Amino acid sequence: MPNAWVTHVKKFAANNNVSYSCAISMPECKQSYKKEPTKVSTIKEKEEPKLETKPYTKYDKPIGPVKPKETKPYTKYDKPIGPVKPVNIENIKKNEEIINDIETTLISKSTRNIRAFQKKYSNSELLKNLFEGQAYNDFFPTSQKCLEHFNDYLRYIEKEENILEPSAGIGSIVHYLQKKGYKNIEANDFDKTMTDYIKKNYNNVKVTNEDFIKKNYDNNDFSLIFCNPPFTFGTNKTFYIDFLFKCFDILTKSKIKYEKNIFFICPQLTKNDKEGDVIFKSDLLNTLSKVKKNSLFKQYNLNDDEDYEDFMPNQILNIGSCQDFPGTKFKASLYHIIKF
């Protein structure tokens, strides 16, 4: 017996307060039964589920998929870029020779090589005295070999982007960027001797001589910060963390509406991170001492987890390590940091 008829009889019996066997024999029950037309089933093709990219909202959870960079004509926050002067090739060649000489001298630590270097560059106050005195004891230029590790990541950065180098030294990173064709570079260093040298030897570079941590970068237009910071400063043995948080602050205040990047060279940010590892926001926070954390939170007005979440970048990726620091056996980690 069809299910529809059985259902109808049960319903009729309940409505008329009679038994099922009684209802099934009643003509009223048969008369009231109307067979419903057969429903034609339409089978729709299964749609492929859409992959949803949920925004990363809590720093103690893994980071979701990274939003791909949009391929569209470059406009700086909807304003066109004006003409840019070409980089002087002769300057690049001259700086290449100086940087190679510095690296060779640092590696050899030979008195003879140092004297030959000082004689060759006797017309430059900085270069002549580079290997003398307390002022340059902590001078560790970034080798070009170390910077080559960033090649694969740098190719996604447009040549017209505004780039900040906050601890420029003698301009090793500036030199590397100019070789790659980048034109809009701002170089800063706390040491006036260094900034004077960059002004003299690098063309088309905006040079500032200020305390990077204290400098105001409100409403800036940087889309890349490329930095090999001083790792220590006096009794502050994790001074590179101060630099890192300052970089986060600059990108947070940037006018740029699309992806912003940091290339950062420093000791390992966490105890065990290695090439290919993503550093979670909570992991970075856990490496800080209570005093350091409170100091940084106060400096950047981070009152709770939500403030910290907004302040931090979307991704911190370890892209490798290098030991190419002339005259040292030091090993540094290299990080690519992204903020949308």
Secondary structure, DSSP 8 states (H G I E B T S, - for coil): --HHHHHHHHHHHHHHT--HHHHHH-HHHHHH--------------------------TTS--------------BTTB---------HHHHHHHHHHHHHHHHHHHH--HHHHHHHHHHTTT-HHHHTTTSSGGGTT-----HHHHGGGHHHHTTS-TT--EEESS-TTTHHHHHHHHTT---EEEE-S-HHHHHHHHHH-SSEEEE-S-TTT---TT---SEEEE---S-BTTBTTHHHHHHHHHHHHHHT----S-EEEEEEES-SSSS--TT-B--HHHHHHHS-HHHHHHHHHHTT--SHHHHHHHS-SEEEEEEEE---TT----EEEEEEEE-
